[in-house]
Amino acid sequence: MAPIFSLLLAAAAVPLAASLSFASDASELSVVAKKTMVATVLKHTQAAPVDMMLSHQIRMLSTSRKSVAQVAVINAKVPGVDNPLGTAQDPVVAQMKRSYGTTGAVQVVDLESNETQQQELMKKVFSIRQGSTVNFAKKFFRQNLTTPSMKREMAYFTAMMQFMDLCSQAEYGVEICANMDGESFLHRQDKKGLIELASELFDGDDEVIALQPPSYCDYTQAHHKPAWAKKDAWTNSSFTKCVANATKAKPEAGPANMLFNRVRLLAALPLSVNPDDLSLEKGFDHALMAGLSRWVGPVKGMQCGHSFVIRPAGEEAKCKGKKLPLKAQALAAGKQAGSDDSRLSGEYVSFNQRMVQGIEVLADRMERGMIPGPTGSVGDKCMEMCPSSERIKQGMAWRAAWHAPPLHLRCSRFLSITLSGPVLHFAGRW
């Protein structure tokens, strides 16, 4: 673990989430976590190094390294749009490719460019209700891509079909396929991550095909005693109950950070869609949700108090004050990390070193629970951060609460997984 992670944060900065006390009964883990394939679509516009984000996400997805059976990066570099001389992510990807199959654990899958293979992918994932899927696929991949945005959308469309294909070909025993957004941060308590939670919910719900992770508001609301609950029936461990709720599903979020039940997804493929559902203008996310809509309750949101996922702020967040995208947010956090750049390996040479340090700081704070209360700190239906550089200085991942709550911090034990190049190093702290 980097030296900056050993710094103790001031007690006054401890957030709402860390002020709660949690049940520790082993009985909480009623279902064994299912083996999972974790994949991410790497867009080369992503500010953070792909290996650092994957490392953080895997640490937070599960309490057990055995739950993550496979890890894949789908390299969605866009020909003719992303810098042909090389992007900042290229050296990281190259290191992953060199190591996979020897000491590495992360497979790099290049974007499919062969037209015949692209057509085969579409046949596996989608079925046209009226007309020939093969003929439609030929026209779809031969269309003239006149703008960079069209080329990027085609790259994403192809990459997501490759994710579905990877899920179908996952190794024996894999029951969940997780599609992680490359710039999303996660937090979990010591007992359960999203893999443990999803394992329980899939076992308890025969209809759901995919689960969307809790937003920060879902997470915090699970800690509050509802008005109808009897006082003597509500305990500190009541929030351990986790439910899959169709009304909590967020179609606009698409498949980002979604966890798929592999068997049920394969049973649903190819997804039956209308020809106009498959367009670059509407995008892959629309086509996926349209194809799943004929099933009963195929996608549900997770109402859980153990874990949540949150993304950096975009335009849709409508945050008040100065806009702070992830790069600026990381730079603000990196200023507190010192100037020890020598420990950063050579594959990060094209990145702003202060920004890379800041990503480490943000990930560490998320993992430690140094997160603010939701009021005024989130946007876009509580799915995105509303960061403040001044508040980050006070020790929070993206913003500090104006009034620190009472301190009842229980130090959690978590599985520490660091990613050096593509190699996953597991250092369990149990």
WOJO-V477699 format. One line per field, one symbol per residue. ss: DSSP state (H for helix, E for strand, C for the rest). phi: phi as a letter, one per 40 degrees, with the letter a starting at -180 (. if undefined). Layout:
ss = ???
phi = ???
//
This chain:
ss = CCHHHHCCCCHHHCCCHHHCCCCCCHHHCCCCCCEEEEEEEECCCCCCCHHHHHHHHHHHHCCCHHHEEEEEEEECCCCCCCCCCCCCCHHHHHHHHHHECCCECEEEEECCCCHHHHHHHHHHHEEECCCCHHHHHHHHHHCCCCCHHHHHHHHHHHHHHHHHHHHHCCCCCEEEEEEECCCEEEEECCCCCHHHHHHHHHHHCCCCCEEECCCHHHHHHCCCCCCCCCHHHCCCCHHHCCEEEHHHCCHHHCCCCEEEEHHHHHHHCCEEECHHHCCCCCHHHHHHHHHHCCCCCCEEEEECCCEEEEECCCHHHCCCCCCCCHHHHHHHHHCCCCCCCCCCCHHHCCCCHHHHHHHHHHHHHHHHCCCCCCCCCEECCCCEECCCHHHHCCCCCCCCCCCCCCCCCCCCCCEEEEEECCEEEEEECC
phi = .cdccccccccccccdccccbbcbcccdccbccccbcbbbccccccccdcccccdcccdccacbcccccabbbccccccgbcdcchbccdccccccccccgbbcbbcbbcccbccccccccccccbbccbhccccccccccbccccbdccccccccdcccccccccccbdcdgcbbbbbcccbcbbbacccbbcccccdcccccbccccabccccccdccccccccccccdcbbbccccccbbcbccccbdccgccgcbbccccccccccccbcdcccacccgcdcccccccccccfcbbcccbbcaababccbcccfccgccbcdcccccccccccgbcccccccccccccccccccccccccccccgcbccccgbbaffgcbcbcbcccccchccbabccbccdcbcbccbbccbbbbgcccbcbcbb
//
